[in-house]
């Protein structure tokens, strides 16, 4: 993973994204990466890959380690949905029902670790 995003940088990016109808790409990217970083810190592991294209991906959640090919447990969503999930603005159930989360694998439910409360 790239340079660690500080709490001040992450919170500033989240505030900027929340305040703007169309946030700057750099602020959106920083907010997404900050929340992915918090997820990896809160739930370390390698059993689930969480992807928020094109901004980032992390492996998290304890369990069997994945080493080659497509991981067996994958969660993929867009930036706005990831921010809403991670901050508690939207529930996992609602986002899944709306089709904004692609999740595969027996461990690909992040409900136990969300929201992150940055």
Secondary structure, 3 states (H helix, E strand, C coil): CCCCCCHHHHHHHHHHHHHCCCCCHHHHHHHHHHHHHHHHHHCCCCCEEEEECCCEEEEECCCCCCCCCCCCCEEEECHHHHHHHHHCCCCHHHHHHCCCEEEECCCCCCHHHCCCCC
